[in-house]
């Protein structure tokens, strides 16, 4: 049984060196009295319906009063109990705290319409942020879960980002998640959805990483190095050849198998966006791929199987292919490098935007333009260089024909020297 009224009549307190003294009625706020089934009386310091800590059993002792006023001082300074963070991750979240906003985000459509795999990743990112200590020097102190929403300003969001400075990708994933969390809505007075936080503060904090071209784009000489290292008949080469001639993602490579073959083509539903905007691709089987497929007998419903005959997970297959690239001395390459290399190869072979969209299953046309734009730029640059004319200066600088003749003479002298 608990009593949290805090009302007391006259009471006595034992003070060291003084003895027992009588005190007037004292209203001990935040104190909870709890009686066990054995009749033991226990006292707790309780704030907002949560037990912050247990107080000494003897309420009339000096130790009790010292512990009580120590907790009151922490509360009034804004730190109510150093053990508070343990409760911030338990039970229903306190209203208008960071954890409360994250909970609301996970209930709204912008989260529930995500793919289950994406939801799982977002939940892990959110859990990590909620458990971040506000003060890194006090890992057992307050955490971000209990931070009031007004305190979650640019400075504190920057702190959450920079805690992942050693892993820039993870830092940016936090920022991406935070920007969505701040878009969370709830029904307004007129029934229309209203944003819980009027301003998306996370958008005011820049992403951590500097813009890059992303994954390395593989070239033919690197593929040759890979094939020569592992051997044409190896599983390592089989995996990369599937990527080279289909352009599918890792999530599709792990699931593709003989059941997707329809004569001279593959027909498969892409894993990405399969629940929101499903895409089914028909990919003609290239003669080289057909020859490699014939070298590997079908052993199950998946072409890619582990050493134990089980299908790979997407992450497991990605790690395995990265290991194969490492073994071939190509640590900078990955499965996605092959996909980018194929798109670049097709663009350089004069494939149009529509061809790339149809082959890879791209819908918005933006991705294909990344590759065709580069190709057009290179082609136009070659045409422009051929038109450079600085007039009479060409009679002073070396003439192209003379430069070629000079290189030929140098090559002939080297050959004579080698032949003695």
N, C-alpha and C positions, 0 to 999 in steps of 0.2 A: 504494500500500500504506500502510495506517495502523497506527500502533502507539500505543496509549493506556495502556500499562502504567505509564509515569511513572518507571520504575526506572532509575537511573543509577549508574555506578561512580565512580571518581575523575574529576574534571573540572577544567578550568582556565577562568578567567574573566578577560578583560582589563578592568582598571579604570583610568580616566583618572588620570594622575599617579602610578600605582602600578606599572602593568605587568601581567604575567601572574601570577596567584596560583593556587595549587592549593586546591581545595575538597574536602571530604569528600562522601560519597554524599548526594544530595538527592533526595527523592521529590517530584517536581513534579506534583502532582495536577491533573487537568483539562487536561493538555497532550496534544495529539494530534500525532503525527509522521506526515507524509504525503509519500510519494516519488512524483514525477510520472514519466511514461514516459520522460522525458529525463534522469532521475536527480536532478532538483532536489528538495531536501529543504525541505518547508514545515511550519510549526508553527501549530497552532490552539488557542485556548482553547475547550474543549468541556464543556458541562454538560448532563446528562440526555439525552445522545445528540444534542445540537444544537451546531453550531459557533456560538459567540457572536461571536468575532472572530479575525482572523489576527494572529499574533505576528510580530515581526521574524525574518528568516531565520537570523540568526546566534545560535544558542542560547547561545553563550559570551560574548555581549556584554552590556554594562551596560544597553543599550536594551531587550534582551529581558527582563531581570529586572525592570526598572521597569514595562514593559507588563504582564508576568505578574502582579506583585503588585498593580498597580492594578486588574486584573480580579478578583483574589481578594478585594480589599477591597470592591469593588462587590457581589460575590456574598455575602459575609458580612454586608453591610449590607442585603441583601434586594433589591438592584437589579441583579444579575448582568448587566452589559453593557448599555449604553444602546441597542445595536442589537438587543437580544433581541426586541423587538416585531415585527421583520420576520419572524422565524421563528414567532412565535405564531400567524400566520395561514397557515402552510404545513405540509403534511404532517399526519399524525394528531395530534389534539389531546392535550395532556398530561392525564393522568387528574386528576380532581377540580379542574379549572379551569372557568371560566365557559364557555369555548368547548367544552369536553368536555360540559358539561351541555346546551348548545344543540344540539350534535350528537346527543346521546341523545334530546332532545325531537323532533328532526326524523325520528327513526326510529320513534317510538311512535305509537300509534293516534290520540291526541288531535290529532296534526298530520297524519298521512297520510290521515285521513278528511275533512279539510277540502277545500273546493273548490280546484281547481288555481290559480284566480285569487287566492284568499285565501292559499294556500301561498306563492305568489310574493311577495305583499306582506309576509307575515311574514318571509320570508327576507331581504328588503331591510332590514326593521327590525332584525333580528338582526345582520346584517352591519354596519349603522351603529353599533349598540351595542358590538360586539366591537372595532371600530376606534377607539372613543373613547379619547383619551389620559387616563390616570389624573390627571396633572397638566396642566391646560390651558396652563400656562406653559412646558411642555416638550412641544410637539407631536410631537417625535421621540423621546420617552421611552417608558416602559412604557404599554401599552394594556390595556383591560379583558379582552381575550381570554385573557390569561395569568393573570388574577387567581384565586387559590385560592378555592374555594367558601366556606370560613369567613370570608374577608374580604369577601364580597359581602353585607354587612349592610345595615341600614336606611339608614345614612349614605351608602353607596356607591350604593344603589339610588336614593336621593333625588338624588344627583349625576346619574345617568343621566337621570332625569326632568327635572331643572332645566336640563340642557343644551339642552332643547327649549322653554324657557320662552317664547321669542319666538313659538312656534307651539303654542299650547295643545292643539290637536287631536293633533298629532304626539306631544306629551308624554304624552297619555293613551293613545295607541296603543302607545307603549313600555310603559306600565304594564300594559295589557291583555295584551300579549305576554309580559311578564315573569311575570305571575301564572300564565299557562299553562305557561311553561317550568319554574317551580318545582313544578308538579304532575307532572312527568315521573316515570315509574316504571321499575323493572327487576325481573326475577325474583328472588325472595328464596330463602332456604335451603329452604323447604318448597314452592317452586314458585309460590307466590302473588306477585302483583305488589306491590312495596313502593316507596314514594316514595324517590327518591334523596336529596332534602333533606327531613328530617322536618318542618320548619316552613316554610310558604310566607311567606318574609320580605317578598315583594312586596306581600302583602295588608296589611301594616302601614304601607305608604306610601300616603297619600291621593292621589286623582286630582288633577291640576293645575287643570283647569277648574272654574269655579263652575257649579252646575246652571242650565241655561237651557231655554227652550222649543225650542231647536234652530233649524231652518230657519224662515224667515219663512213665514207662512200668507197666501197671496195672497187678495185680495178682488176683488169684481166691478169696482170702479172702476179698479183697476190693470190688470185684463185689458182693459178698454175702452181705456185709455190705450195699451196695447201694440198692440192691433189697429188702432187709428186711426193709430198711428205707422208700422207696417209695411205696412198694407193687407191687405184680406181675402184676396186671391189670392196673397200671398207665401208662401215656404217657411217663413219664421219663424212666421207665423200657423198654417200647416198643422201644424207640429210641436206647438205649444201646444194647438191644438184636439184633436189626438190625445190629449194628456195630460188635457185638460179633460173628455173624454167617455169615457175608458177607465180613467183612474187608474193606468196601468201605470208601472213604474219606467223609468229611463233605459236599463238593460240590456235591457229588453223593447222599448222604443221603437226602439232601433237595429236590432232584428231583425224587427220586425213588417212584414208586407208582404202583397200580394194573395193569397199562398198560404195565409194564415191566415183568409181570409174564407170563410165558409160561409153564403151567402145573406144574411140580415139579422143575422149575428152574427160575431164573431171567436172563433176557437178556437186558443189557443196555450198552449204549455208555458212556464211562467215560468222565467226564467234563474236566479234566485236559488234555491239549494238544489236545483238540478236533478239533482244526483247522489246526494244523501242522502234528501231528502223531496220528490220532484217533485210539482208542483201544475199541473194543467191547468185553465185558465179558459175559460168560455164567456161572452163579453161581448156583449150585444145592441148593435147599432149605432144610436146616437141619430140622429134625423132631421137635426139640424144637422151632425153629423159626416158623415153620408151625403152631404149636399149639398157639403161641403168636399172630400170624397174625389173627388166627380165633377169638381171643378175642376182636379184634378191627374192627368194621364194617367200610367198605370203605365209605368215605364221599366226595371224590374228586379224583383228579389225582395225589395227593401226600399223602403218609402215614403221613408225618410230617406237621401238620397244626397248626397255631397259635390259641389262644383263640377266635379269630374273624373269624376262618375258612379260613384264607389266607395262602398261602405257605410262608415259612420262606426264608429270604435271608441267604446266607452261613454264614455271620458274625453273624446275629441274632440267627441262630440255634446254632452256636458254643458258643455264650454267654449264651444261654438258658441251654445247656447241662452242661456248667461250673457251672451255678447256681445250677443245680440239684446235681452236685457232692459236691458243697459247703454245701448244705443243709444236705447231708449225712455225713458230717464231712470228706470229701475227697478233700480238696482244692487243693491238688497237682495233681489231676487227671483232664483229659480233654478228649474230643472225640478222639484225636489222641493217647492218652494213651491206649485206647481199641484196636486200630489198631496195635500198637506195641505189646501189650499183646497177641493178636491173633497170630501174626507172631512168637513170642517167643514160644507160646504154641505149634504151629505146628512143629517148629524146634525141640523142646524137645520130640515130639512124632515121631521123626525120619523122618519127611517130608524132601524130597530132595530139592535141589536148583530148579530143574525143576518144582516140585510141587508148590513151593511158587511162582515162576514166573508165572505159569499158573493161580493160584488162585487170585493173586493180580494184574495181568496184567503188571508185571515188564518186561522190555525188555532187559536190558543190563546185567542182571545176577549179578550186583554188590550189589544191595540191599539185595537180598536173602542170599548172602554169609555173610552178617553182622550177620544174625541170625543163620545160620547153622554152621558158624565158631565158634561161642560161644558154641554151643552144642557139636561140636567135641572136642573143647578144654576141656570142663568139663568131657566128657567121657574119653578122653585120660589121663586127670589128675587123675581120679579115678583108671584107670588101672596102672598108674605109682606109685601111693601111695601103692598099693597092692604089689609092687615089692621092696619096700624099705627094705634093710637088712644091719644092721650095725654090723653084726657078734656077737661076745661075749658080747657086751654091752647089748644085750637082756637078759642076765642072771643077770644083775645088776639092770636095770630099771624094773618097775612093769610089770608083764606079763599080756597080755590082759584078759586071763581067770580069773586071780586073781582080776583084776579091776572090772570085771563083777560081780564076787562073792561078792566083797566088797559092790557094789552098791545094790545088792539084800539084803544083811544083813541090810544095812541102811534103805532100804524101809520097811523091815519086822519090824524093831524096831519102825519106825514112825507109822505103822499101829497099833502095840500093844499099843503105847502111846495114840493114838486117841481113841481106844476101851476101854482104862482104864485097 
